């Protein structure tokens, strides 16, 4: 997707807006590249490793890799077509240059090299460039040294060492490395940042090797994307969303992270800053659904192996046999702490790593996971007998525990409630398991399962419906609205043209929708234990599109979808939320938003014919 020429100035104390970034990665970690050419977020070796560059969270202490024209320039950023190779162009009075950023996708033998390559080219005229490489290890807490070894800058800290090679001379400037150079038309320079260690020496990256790795990386992404079966109206946006979801997968285990960043604020100056670099069962299961829809079965297979390997039913935890999130390696301990030395993006504190919500009870995850297993069994390949035993154990637990109050899908920190969405997804868990058992003739306590399923249905219809509001509501016997109920027709719980549902859709439109953008709930009407307001929730906006499609309001749905596309950044990427001024808010990019875009586009295309 081509971006428009940009001249966005950094905001408070040098921060680019969240939306002014592109993403590159190697299926183990990612880097955020600003539209000014600066890498201001990078965790070396894994998504949840301590940061090396984090100036997006603290412009002074976070560390960064600056690479840009050293004269005034307009910039334009776009992806090399059908790839995750990012190009940032600089338009100056004397010429045009570009920086090509990518991380090679390596085989198993080189999986631990973690290379980041930045190619600089002058395509017209002549342009001076400047580079500054300023790593700050372990979120800026771990000191490092810099030494020059045969023209390689080696940054060494206690736990990690990086080697920077370049085809132009590097100079040491304190603990940073710098380079000033000028390129004429047709000339290029290369910077390569590699993880090094006692047994892994720094390696050079001459132009020819960089060219070969560029071509190999382009070929990898195009080969992967060629498996897509989507041929609809919004191919560019759908494929960019698919490529983004693929970047959020962790190849060694099959894990899928919710987002590759931590503590990007849901409200500037607010406290709603969370670490999303983990595997949320719900988010990952929905990702599997979206990728299966497009024809990508490999990622679904890898995630199912992750589930089988790391998620063991029946371990007796008070939060249930499933934890709501896991580390990318399957670990269950994700202690949350605050990094008080970092000022936060544009001053939004606290900066958090880890996530205390891991211990919450969120019953909806059982429905999300079993629904994805059902679709995998139907569209990819039949699950094994051992996997079916796991499904049965999960469903039996749901049958015993579906009526507990929980923290709900939005992970509120204001106490447990009887959330309708949690009941709904418990119904989904049991209903999809019944479908699998019936279709394949698998052994199951069908009589009991059907009884509990029907009890949940009647409970939702009697206690989740507000006569006064004429709508389904957030939690039982209350009148607070919640956009999560948009999943009721999408999950096939209720007919999309049922009078009760159509009334609910109208009430939601009146109270929670603003120019096609949807708030998930009103925190003033339903306190969630946190201070401050929030923006509209982008996954809910795409759910709203789907709900209108199913309700037969196809033209309204199409307009709402087209409006949502205008809120994407210049590369087609979305964070979690959109502010009242149209700015991206929250961790970036967000898997939830992109998987919902894919599903909405698929269903809208189908309705339009």
Beta strands, then each sheet from edge to edge (+ up, - down):
strand 1: 21-25
strand 2: 30-34
strand 3: 39-43
strand 4: 51-53
strand 5: 64-69
strand 6: 74-79
strand 7: 86-92
strand 8: 95-102
strand 9: 116-134
strand 10: 144-149
strand 11: 152-157
strand 12: 161-166
strand 13: 171-173
strand 14: 176-184
strand 15: 188-196
strand 16: 249-250
strand 17: 255-256
strand 18: 279-280
strand 19: 325-326
strand 20: 337-338
strand 21: 352-353
strand 22: 465-466
strand 23: 471-472
strand 24: 513-514
strand 25: 517-518
strand 26: 536-537
strand 27: 575-578
strand 28: 584-588
sheet 1: 1+ 2- 3+ 4-
sheet 2: 5+ 9- 8+ 7- 6+
sheet 3: 5+ 9- 14+ 13-
sheet 4: 5+ 9- 15+ 12- 11+ 10-
sheet 5: 16+ 17-
sheet 6: 18+ 19-
sheet 7: 20+ 21-
sheet 8: 22+ 23-
sheet 9: 24+ 25-
sheet 10: 26+ 27- 28+
end
